[in-house]
């Protein structure tokens, strides 16, 4: 906690693979507050699907990320950052974090005005294709209730419910 405060962290998160009352009590005593309950989901990107659909929108790797996007952040060199554009404007993005033959799909976000038009699906399919090309045997993510239907529709399966806690040191 001292390190987070010294670094000027705006928030500190703790994620658990499943609800944990003991951990929750310890974190609450440190000033954390209960967060949302992620739905952990996973897929083997090498598994054949009935139809390997082409994304409805062109997706590209890019370091560009708009602060207007949900979950926007600066691109790190060890992450694959994918974006969807509407004309020249970035309207969606996601991050693929590859470690050996495993990958995590993080920070999927689409501008509110561009939602329900296939950008999230296109980003997910492009990230799975990239994971497959990089030799990944599994891709995991945590889905919000809003994203769960999308991820199930492309083949992700439930791995169970987790728990988060958040601290805002400032």
Backbone as ProteinMPNN parsed JSONL, in Angstrom:
{"seq_chain_A": "XXXXXXXXXXXXXXXXXXXXXXXXXXXXXXXXXXXXXXXXXXXXXXXXXXXXXXXXXXXXXXXXXXXXXXXXXXXXXXXXXXXXXXXXXXXXXXXXXXXXXXXXXXXXXXXXXXXXXXXXXXXXXXXXXXXXXXXXXXXXXXXXXXXXXXXXXXXXXXXXXXXXXXXXXX", "coords_chain_A": {"N_chain_A": [[0.83, -1.191, 0.0], [1.984, 1.199, 0.754], [3.782, 1.579, -1.323], [2.04, 1.959, -3.509], [0.802, 4.344, -2.741], [3.063, 6.052, -2.618], [3.81, 6.022, -5.275], [1.817, 7.476, -6.342], [-0.553, 6.336, -7.183], [-3.781, 6.251, -8.613], [-5.762, 4.416, -8.243], [-6.094, 1.179, -6.78], [-6.385, -2.146, -7.477], [-7.697, -5.326, -6.539], [-8.004, -8.606, -7.522], [-9.847, -11.571, -7.374], [-10.062, -15.052, -8.056], [-12.333, -16.273, -7.275], [-15.163, -15.58, -5.1], [-14.114, -14.504, -1.851], [-14.362, -14.45, 1.409], [-12.601, -14.098, 3.605], [-10.302, -12.851, 2.496], [-11.616, -10.577, 1.56], [-12.392, -9.339, 3.991], [-9.88, -8.708, 5.078], [-8.914, -6.921, 3.134], [-10.858, -4.912, 3.271], [-10.34, -3.917, 5.815], [-8.007, -2.576, 5.246], [-8.923, -0.446, 3.856], [-10.026, -0.86, 1.352], [-12.78, -1.087, -0.963], [-15.613, -3.075, -1.763], [-15.88, -4.326, -5.07], [-16.927, -4.992, -8.387], [-18.301, -8.098, -9.611], [-16.509, -10.142, -11.495], [-17.043, -12.139, -14.416], [-15.358, -14.82, -15.162], [-14.097, -16.025, -18.169], [-13.242, -18.306, -20.827], [-11.431, -19.521, -23.758], [-10.241, -21.73, -26.283], [-8.337, -20.597, -28.763], [-7.626, -22.028, -30.976], [-9.509, -23.897, -31.524], [-11.702, -25.316, -33.888], [-14.394, -23.564, -35.361], [-17.864, -23.6, -36.188], [-18.417, -21.682, -38.154], [-16.02, -19.652, -39.325], [-16.172, -16.551, -39.01], [-15.695, -13.502, -40.76], [-14.548, -10.434, -39.442], [-16.836, -7.701, -39.112], [-15.88, -5.168, -39.255], [-12.899, -3.374, -40.04], [-9.989, -4.119, -38.273], [-7.107, -3.006, -36.576], [-3.657, -3.162, -35.481], [-2.447, -0.799, -33.24], [-0.888, 1.983, -31.633], [-2.378, 4.064, -30.909], [-4.812, 5.498, -28.799], [-7.808, 6.683, -27.68], [-8.713, 8.974, -25.139], [-11.372, 9.139, -24.66], [-12.398, 6.618, -24.876], [-13.8, 3.79, -23.184], [-11.892, 2.329, -20.578], [-9.438, 3.259, -21.508], [-5.914, 3.663, -22.067], [-2.342, 4.186, -21.867], [-0.332, 2.715, -24.369], [1.535, -0.212, -23.794], [4.72, -1.695, -24.455], [4.793, -4.486, -24.291], [2.308, -5.437, -24.846], [-0.424, -6.279, -27.035], [-2.178, -4.035, -28.831], [-5.28, -3.405, -30.101], [-7.342, -1.69, -32.416], [-10.495, -0.311, -33.474], [-11.81, 1.504, -36.122], [-13.886, 4.226, -37.143], [-14.202, 5.663, -39.991], [-11.677, 7.967, -39.698], [-11.594, 8.005, -36.973], [-10.873, 6.524, -33.852], [-12.94, 4.185, -32.498], [-13.197, 2.014, -30.897], [-11.438, -0.365, -28.818], [-9.115, -2.93, -27.728], [-7.034, -4.961, -25.617], [-4.546, -7.377, -25.933], [-2.825, -9.524, -23.964], [-0.119, -11.426, -24.064], [1.369, -14.326, -22.805], [3.56, -16.674, -23.117], [1.909, -19.587, -24.054], [-0.534, -18.661, -23.364], [-3.106, -16.177, -23.181], [-4.5, -13.029, -22.215], [-7.464, -11.21, -22.581], [-8.118, -7.888, -22.471], [-9.534, -4.791, -21.252], [-11.527, -4.104, -23.171], [-13.303, -1.8, -25.002], [-15.811, 0.309, -26.322], [-16.851, 3.266, -27.88], [-19.743, 4.909, -26.569], [-21.544, 5.928, -28.566], [-21.002, 4.283, -30.698], [-21.713, 1.749, -30.102], [-23.303, -1.526, -30.287], [-23.023, -2.048, -32.954], [-21.317, -3.882, -33.983], [-18.585, -3.516, -33.517], [-17.338, -4.376, -31.094], [-17.538, -7.164, -31.363], [-16.013, -7.544, -33.712], [-13.495, -6.679, -32.782], [-13.059, -8.628, -30.805], [-12.978, -11.028, -32.329], [-10.756, -10.452, -33.948], [-8.75, -10.276, -32.01], [-8.745, -12.917, -31.074], [-7.904, -14.258, -33.393], [-5.333, -13.181, -33.645], [-4.199, -14.13, -31.254], [-4.255, -16.872, -31.781], [-2.513, -16.934, -34.023], [-0.176, -16.228, -32.718], [0.379, -18.478, -31.334], [-1.111, -19.207, -29.093], [-2.805, -21.253, -26.716], [-4.9, -20.835, -25.073], [-7.253, -18.297, -24.194], [-8.22, -15.937, -21.891], [-10.656, -13.951, -20.13], [-12.393, -11.414, -18.253], [-15.723, -10.932, -17.988], [-18.15, -8.362, -18.162], [-21.62, -8.065, -17.307], [-22.819, -6.965, -19.527], [-21.003, -7.584, -21.583], [-20.905, -10.359, -21.608], [-22.754, -11.859, -23.238], [-21.839, -11.296, -25.836], [-19.259, -12.467, -25.749], [-19.883, -15.153, -25.26], [-21.178, -15.706, -27.65], [-19.126, -15.92, -29.497], [-17.81, -18.13, -28.683], [-16.597, -18.301, -26.124], [-16.391, -19.832, -22.884], [-17.848, -20.227, -19.615], [-15.809, -19.828, -16.746], [-16.281, -19.435, -14.17], [-17.283, -17.298, -11.363], [-15.729, -14.369, -10.088], [-14.218, -11.965, -7.831], [-13.801, -8.514, -7.02], [-11.921, -5.899, -5.425], [-11.436, -2.504, -4.492], [-9.223, 0.259, -4.019], [-8.791, 3.677, -3.397], [-6.27, 5.574, -3.161], [-5.721, 8.366, -3.077]], "CA_chain_A": [[0.0, 0.0, 0.0], [2.882, 2.349, 0.786], [4.326, 1.729, -2.673], [0.983, 2.537, -4.345], [0.646, 5.751, -2.361], [4.278, 6.765, -3.004], [3.81, 6.131, -6.736], [0.719, 8.355, -6.742], [-1.604, 5.552, -7.842], [-5.151, 6.761, -8.455], [-6.568, 3.317, -7.744], [-5.437, -0.11, -6.642], [-7.397, -3.189, -7.551], [-7.358, -6.697, -6.171], [-8.918, -9.512, -8.196], [-9.811, -12.961, -6.909], [-10.68, -15.981, -9.004], [-13.651, -16.623, -6.735], [-15.438, -14.802, -3.892], [-13.286, -14.936, -0.73], [-14.747, -13.605, 2.544], [-11.426, -13.791, 4.435], [-9.548, -11.83, 1.772], [-12.442, -9.372, 1.564], [-12.305, -8.718, 5.315], [-8.528, -8.142, 5.208], [-8.825, -5.755, 2.267], [-11.745, -3.874, 3.819], [-9.611, -3.324, 6.94], [-6.984, -1.7, 4.666], [-9.586, 0.683, 3.208], [-10.599, -1.234, 0.063], [-14.217, -1.278, -1.028], [-16.009, -4.145, -2.669], [-16.102, -3.908, -6.45], [-17.843, -5.798, -9.174], [-18.034, -9.528, -9.657], [-16.219, -10.508, -12.88], [-17.368, -13.481, -14.897], [-14.184, -15.323, -15.862], [-14.464, -16.828, -19.33], [-12.069, -18.733, -21.569], [-11.603, -20.166, -25.055], [-9.047, -22.166, -27.003], [-8.505, -19.938, -30.064], [-7.307, -22.966, -32.062], [-10.665, -24.774, -31.767], [-12.474, -24.955, -35.09], [-15.763, -23.111, -35.141], [-18.725, -23.925, -37.33], [-18.148, -20.705, -39.209], [-15.015, -18.645, -38.979], [-16.679, -15.348, -39.651], [-14.809, -12.358, -40.929], [-15.064, -9.282, -38.697], [-17.626, -6.753, -39.896], [-15.127, -3.921, -39.337], [-11.45, -3.559, -40.112], [-9.301, -3.939, -36.997], [-5.67, -2.887, -36.786], [-2.812, -2.928, -34.323], [-2.116, 0.616, -33.199], [-0.593, 2.519, -30.307], [-3.334, 5.149, -30.682], [-5.934, 5.189, -27.914], [-8.493, 7.911, -27.297], [-9.115, 9.054, -23.721], [-12.831, 9.011, -24.611], [-12.763, 5.199, -24.865], [-13.792, 3.104, -21.887], [-10.676, 1.572, -20.249], [-8.299, 3.729, -22.302], [-4.637, 3.743, -21.361], [-1.173, 4.276, -22.735], [0.075, 1.407, -24.875], [2.804, -0.753, -23.305], [5.401, -2.451, -25.506], [4.599, -5.932, -24.194], [0.894, -5.727, -25.081], [-0.94, -6.086, -28.386], [-3.308, -3.11, -28.733], [-6.074, -3.427, -31.327], [-8.341, -0.629, -32.475], [-11.502, -0.261, -34.537], [-12.006, 2.896, -36.54], [-15.001, 4.645, -37.986], [-13.441, 6.629, -40.79], [-10.36, 8.14, -39.077], [-11.744, 8.067, -35.526], [-10.847, 5.274, -33.086], [-14.213, 4.051, -31.778], [-13.132, 0.866, -30.005], [-10.108, -0.938, -28.648], [-8.916, -3.989, -26.753], [-5.639, -5.295, -25.383], [-4.222, -8.791, -25.806], [-1.595, -9.69, -23.203], [0.321, -12.795, -24.338], [2.435, -14.864, -21.962], [3.732, -18.06, -23.549], [0.784, -20.055, -24.867], [-1.77, -18.13, -22.774], [-3.327, -14.743, -23.399], [-5.634, -12.387, -21.561], [-8.107, -10.161, -23.369], [-8.393, -6.863, -21.471], [-9.864, -3.399, -21.552], [-12.397, -3.914, -24.336], [-14.154, -0.625, -24.849], [-16.343, 0.923, -27.535], [-17.546, 4.514, -27.571], [-21.193, 4.712, -26.471], [-22.246, 6.226, -29.821], [-20.687, 3.266, -31.706], [-22.074, 0.423, -29.587], [-24.36, -2.332, -30.932], [-22.826, -1.988, -34.398], [-20.381, -4.925, -34.379], [-17.179, -3.215, -33.24], [-16.853, -5.267, -30.038], [-17.412, -8.502, -31.957], [-14.87, -7.506, -34.622], [-12.292, -6.616, -31.953], [-12.883, -9.937, -30.159], [-12.548, -11.989, -33.352], [-9.389, -10.113, -34.355], [-7.859, -10.646, -30.903], [-8.635, -14.382, -31.077], [-7.067, -14.632, -34.543], [-3.967, -12.812, -33.297], [-3.75, -15.093, -30.235], [-4.014, -18.13, -32.503], [-1.307, -16.735, -34.82], [0.959, -16.14, -31.807], [0.574, -19.791, -30.723], [-1.81, -19.353, -27.806], [-3.714, -22.387, -26.544], [-6.084, -20.366, -24.352], [-7.454, -16.874, -23.986], [-9.185, -15.714, -20.817], [-11.097, -12.584, -19.904], [-13.49, -11.297, -17.301], [-16.804, -10.257, -18.696], [-19.245, -7.689, -17.482], [-22.909, -8.615, -17.739], [-23.061, -6.452, -20.876], [-20.136, -8.247, -22.543], [-20.992, -11.822, -21.553], [-23.45, -12.407, -24.407], [-20.934, -11.195, -26.974], [-18.185, -13.45, -25.635], [-20.472, -16.489, -25.463], [-21.545, -15.875, -29.062], [-17.944, -16.275, -30.284], [-17.277, -19.397, -28.204], [-16.057, -18.323, -24.762], [-17.143, -20.609, -21.893], [-17.714, -19.75, -18.247], [-14.833, -20.44, -15.85], [-16.732, -19.132, -12.81], [-17.387, -15.904, -10.94], [-14.674, -13.9, -9.211], [-14.57, -10.819, -7.0], [-12.817, -7.446, -7.033], [-11.923, -4.879, -4.383], [-10.748, -1.313, -5.001], [-8.758, 1.289, -3.082], [-8.489, 4.936, -4.06], [-5.355, 6.135, -2.163], [-5.719, 9.835, -2.977]], "C_chain_A": [[0.87, 1.248, 0.0], [3.451, 2.624, -0.606], [3.294, 2.381, -3.606], [0.797, 4.017, -4.029], [1.845, 6.575, -2.812], [4.335, 6.978, -4.516], [2.701, 7.039, -7.238], [-0.404, 7.633, -7.454], [-2.973, 6.159, -7.556], [-6.073, 5.684, -7.921], [-5.717, 2.061, -7.693], [-6.541, -1.154, -6.64], [-6.843, -4.523, -7.108], [-8.44, -7.585, -6.765], [-8.76, -10.902, -7.614], [-10.537, -13.834, -7.919], [-12.058, -16.446, -8.553], [-13.905, -15.756, -5.511], [-14.674, -15.379, -2.702], [-13.552, -13.997, 0.443], [-13.55, -13.196, 3.399], [-10.574, -12.7, 3.785], [-10.313, -10.513, 1.775], [-12.353, -8.623, 2.881], [-10.943, -8.049, 5.504], [-8.386, -6.882, 4.362], [-9.684, -4.6, 2.765], [-11.057, -3.16, 4.987], [-8.508, -2.378, 6.451], [-7.592, -0.504, 3.926], [-10.144, 0.385, 1.825], [-12.119, -1.281, 0.162], [-14.527, -2.376, -2.035], [-16.297, -3.591, -4.042], [-17.111, -4.808, -7.126], [-17.403, -7.248, -9.188], [-17.793, -9.938, -11.111], [-16.658, -11.93, -13.194], [-16.172, -13.928, -15.721], [-14.637, -16.247, -16.983], [-13.197, -17.195, -20.091], [-12.423, -19.429, -22.862], [-10.238, -20.655, -25.537], [-9.173, -21.581, -28.405], [-8.2, -20.849, -31.254], [-8.487, -23.863, -32.413], [-11.399, -24.348, -33.029], [-13.885, -24.533, -34.685], [-16.558, -23.457, -36.376], [-18.511, -22.96, -38.476], [-17.134, -19.715, -38.679], [-15.411, -17.367, -39.706], [-15.595, -14.288, -39.766], [-15.399, -11.205, -40.117], [-15.786, -8.31, -39.623], [-16.886, -5.434, -40.103], [-13.641, -4.244, -39.396], [-10.831, -3.22, -38.758], [-7.813, -3.876, -37.288], [-4.934, -2.779, -35.46], [-2.38, -1.474, -34.369], [-1.773, 1.016, -31.773], [-1.569, 3.637, -29.943], [-4.481, 4.671, -29.789], [-6.542, 6.501, -27.443], [-8.888, 7.873, -25.825], [-10.636, 8.946, -23.566], [-13.267, 7.553, -24.488], [-12.831, 4.649, -23.451], [-12.503, 2.306, -21.756], [-9.47, 2.017, -21.071], [-7.054, 3.803, -21.433], [-3.522, 3.911, -22.377], [-0.771, 2.871, -23.151], [1.423, 1.022, -24.28], [3.404, -1.635, -24.398], [5.123, -3.949, -25.465], [3.14, -6.353, -24.401], [0.557, -5.515, -26.549], [-2.196, -5.22, -28.266], [-4.003, -3.059, -30.085], [-7.119, -2.327, -31.278], [-9.291, -0.836, -33.647], [-11.71, 1.217, -34.851], [-13.316, 3.04, -37.307], [-14.457, 5.867, -38.724], [-12.067, 6.781, -40.123], [-10.396, 8.081, -37.549], [-11.697, 6.683, -34.891], [-12.13, 5.218, -32.256], [-14.229, 2.858, -30.831], [-11.719, 0.344, -29.912], [-10.168, -2.123, -27.697], [-7.432, -4.274, -26.675], [-5.522, -6.807, -25.258], [-2.866, -8.88, -25.133], [-1.185, -11.152, -23.318], [1.476, -13.152, -23.419], [2.58, -16.345, -22.295], [2.577, -18.478, -24.436], [-0.569, -19.629, -24.289], [-1.875, -16.638, -23.061], [-4.525, -14.289, -22.587], [-6.151, -11.29, -22.47], [-8.618, -9.122, -22.366], [-8.9, -5.574, -22.097], [-10.648, -3.17, -22.835], [-13.285, -2.704, -24.067], [-14.556, -0.062, -26.192], [-17.076, 2.197, -27.117], [-19.053, 4.285, -27.515], [-21.935, 4.934, -27.785], [-22.016, 5.164, -30.896], [-21.073, 1.854, -31.254], [-23.227, -0.194, -30.372], [-24.26, -2.283, -32.464], [-21.724, -2.956, -34.858], [-18.921, -4.658, -34.092], [-16.602, -4.132, -32.158], [-16.626, -6.678, -30.553], [-16.186, -8.565, -32.878], [-13.551, -7.462, -33.847], [-12.004, -7.969, -31.3], [-12.372, -10.969, -31.153], [-11.109, -11.718, -33.804], [-8.386, -10.494, -33.271], [-7.674, -12.162, -30.839], [-7.766, -14.863, -32.23], [-5.599, -14.321, -34.249], [-3.397, -13.787, -32.26], [-3.41, -16.435, -30.883], [-2.715, -18.033, -33.301], [-0.045, -16.684, -33.961], [1.181, -17.443, -31.033], [-0.118, -20.009, -29.393], [-2.763, -20.546, -27.825], [-4.952, -21.98, -25.76], [-6.05, -18.856, -24.226], [-8.51, -16.742, -22.898], [-9.524, -14.227, -20.741], [-12.074, -12.591, -18.744], [-14.534, -10.41, -17.936], [-17.729, -9.518, -17.739], [-20.537, -8.352, -17.956], [-23.202, -8.189, -19.177], [-22.245, -7.207, -21.928], [-20.299, -9.757, -22.626], [-21.67, -12.429, -22.781], [-22.578, -12.376, -25.653], [-19.89, -12.311, -26.909], [-18.707, -14.876, -25.802], [-20.75, -16.737, -26.949], [-20.343, -16.223, -29.948], [-17.226, -17.503, -29.711], [-16.663, -19.424, -26.823], [-16.985, -19.122, -23.848], [-16.882, -20.05, -20.499], [-16.648, -20.546, -17.494], [-15.193, -20.161, -14.397], [-16.742, -17.641, -12.523], [-16.265, -15.568, -9.971], [-15.158, -12.755, -8.356], [-13.459, -9.796, -7.118], [-13.011, -6.542, -5.816], [-11.067, -3.734, -4.876], [-10.402, -0.35, -3.878], [-8.401, 2.514, -3.892], [-7.626, 5.75, -3.102], [-5.399, 7.646, -2.011], [-6.952, 10.281, -2.253]], "O_chain_A": [[0.551, 2.236, -0.662], [3.581, 3.779, -1.01], [3.641, 3.255, -4.4], [0.652, 4.841, -4.932], [1.675, 7.678, -3.333], [4.848, 7.995, -4.983], [2.642, 7.344, -8.429], [-1.133, 8.237, -8.241], [-3.285, 6.529, -6.424], [-7.048, 5.98, -7.232], [-4.76, 1.898, -8.449], [-7.511, -1.049, -5.89], [-5.659, -4.809, -7.285], [-9.631, -7.363, -6.551], [-7.638, -11.355, -7.388], [-11.502, -13.407, -8.552], [-12.849, -16.948, -9.352], [-12.952, -15.238, -4.929], [-14.59, -16.597, -2.551], [-13.034, -12.881, 0.476], [-13.492, -12.06, 3.871], [-10.174, -11.741, 4.445], [-9.723, -9.451, 1.972], [-12.25, -7.396, 2.889], [-10.866, -6.94, 6.033], [-7.809, -5.891, 4.81], [-9.277, -3.441, 2.687], [-11.176, -1.943, 5.131], [-8.117, -1.467, 7.181], [-6.863, 0.353, 3.426], [-10.684, 1.283, 1.179], [-12.673, -1.49, 1.241], [-13.809, -2.576, -3.015], [-16.886, -2.519, -4.178], [-18.036, -5.318, -6.494], [-16.275, -7.576, -8.822], [-18.744, -10.071, -11.881], [-16.64, -12.806, -12.33], [-15.986, -13.471, -16.849], [-15.459, -17.14, -16.774], [-12.194, -16.485, -20.014], [-13.554, -19.874, -23.056], [-9.209, -20.054, -25.228], [-10.031, -22.019, -29.172], [-8.477, -20.494, -32.4], [-8.487, -24.515, -33.457], [-11.686, -23.166, -33.221], [-14.477, -25.099, -33.767], [-16.01, -23.593, -37.47], [-18.431, -23.368, -39.635], [-17.381, -19.023, -37.691], [-15.035, -17.138, -40.856], [-14.689, -14.215, -38.936], [-16.615, -11.017, -40.104], [-15.392, -8.124, -40.774], [-17.215, -4.669, -41.01], [-13.189, -5.26, -38.868], [-11.113, -2.173, -38.175], [-7.311, -4.604, -38.143], [-5.501, -2.364, -34.449], [-1.989, -0.972, -35.423], [-2.306, 0.452, -30.817], [-1.586, 4.103, -28.804], [-5.042, 3.594, -29.991], [-5.847, 7.336, -26.866], [-9.348, 6.845, -25.329], [-11.131, 8.692, -22.468], [-14.382, 7.277, -24.045], [-12.007, 5.002, -22.608], [-12.067, 1.672, -22.717], [-8.564, 1.217, -21.306], [-7.136, 3.984, -20.218], [-3.733, 3.793, -23.584], [-0.866, 1.938, -22.355], [2.349, 1.833, -24.261], [2.674, -2.249, -25.175], [5.208, -4.618, -26.495], [2.787, -7.506, -24.153], [1.164, -4.685, -27.225], [-3.177, -5.643, -27.655], [-3.389, -2.711, -31.094], [-7.71, -2.063, -30.231], [-8.945, -1.443, -34.661], [-11.776, 2.059, -33.955], [-13.776, 2.133, -38.0], [-14.281, 6.943, -38.152], [-11.352, 5.787, -39.997], [-9.349, 8.105, -36.902], [-12.395, 5.771, -35.332], [-12.377, 6.086, -31.419], [-15.165, 2.702, -30.046], [-10.897, 0.571, -30.8], [-11.138, -2.3, -26.959], [-6.664, -3.88, -27.553], [-6.31, -7.441, -24.556], [-1.871, -8.377, -25.655], [-1.83, -12.025, -22.737], [2.432, -12.391, -23.27], [1.81, -17.173, -21.808], [2.285, -17.828, -25.44], [-1.613, -20.159, -24.67], [-0.871, -15.935, -23.168], [-5.442, -15.062, -22.311], [-5.376, -10.535, -23.057], [-9.449, -9.434, -21.513], [-8.72, -5.31, -23.286], [-10.458, -2.159, -23.511], [-13.934, -2.613, -23.025], [-13.733, 0.035, -27.102], [-17.819, 2.21, -26.135], [-19.59, 3.539, -28.334], [-22.869, 4.193, -28.089], [-22.736, 5.13, -31.894], [-20.789, 0.879, -31.949], [-24.01, 0.499, -31.022], [-25.252, -2.45, -33.173], [-21.251, -2.863, -35.991], [-18.08, -5.504, -34.397], [-15.479, -4.615, -32.303], [-15.628, -7.314, -30.213], [-15.416, -9.525, -32.828], [-12.593, -8.14, -34.221], [-10.854, -8.406, -31.245], [-11.434, -11.708, -30.852], [-10.337, -12.653, -34.017], [-7.296, -10.979, -33.574], [-6.57, -12.641, -30.578], [-6.971, -15.787, -32.057], [-4.72, -15.119, -34.574], [-2.249, -14.217, -32.374], [-2.394, -17.05, -30.561], [-1.899, -18.954, -33.261], [1.035, -17.055, -34.422], [2.064, -17.513, -30.178], [0.256, -20.91, -28.643], [-3.435, -20.808, -28.822], [-5.953, -22.697, -25.773], [-4.993, -18.228, -24.162], [-9.57, -17.362, -22.974], [-8.779, -13.373, -21.221], [-12.527, -13.649, -18.306], [-14.257, -9.288, -18.361], [-18.04, -10.0, -16.65], [-20.522, -9.122, -18.917], [-23.766, -8.96, -19.954], [-22.728, -7.447, -23.034], [-19.878, -10.372, -23.606], [-21.187, -13.431, -23.309], [-22.577, -13.324, -26.438], [-19.663, -13.014, -27.894], [-18.045, -15.712, -26.417], [-20.574, -17.853, -27.44], [-20.523, -16.766, -31.038], [-16.157, -17.876, -30.195], [-16.235, -20.488, -26.377], [-18.205, -19.097, -24.011], [-15.826, -19.473, -20.237], [-16.588, -21.772, -17.587], [-14.489, -20.602, -13.488], [-16.277, -16.831, -13.324], [-15.894, -16.389, -9.132], [-16.362, -12.579, -8.167], [-12.297, -10.161, -7.298], [-14.105, -6.437, -5.26], [-10.088, -3.945, -5.591], [-11.162, -0.165, -2.928], [-7.781, 2.408, -4.95], [-8.155, 6.532, -2.312], [-5.141, 8.161, -0.923], [-7.154, 11.479, -2.057]]}, "name": "protein", "num_of_chains": 1, "seq": "XXXXXXXXXXXXXXXXXXXXXXXXXXXXXXXXXXXXXXXXXXXXXXXXXXXXXXXXXXXXXXXXXXXXXXXXXXXXXXXXXXXXXXXXXXXXXXXXXXXXXXXXXXXXXXXXXXXXXXXXXXXXXXXXXXXXXXXXXXXXXXXXXXXXXXXXXXXXXXXXXXXXXXXXXX"}
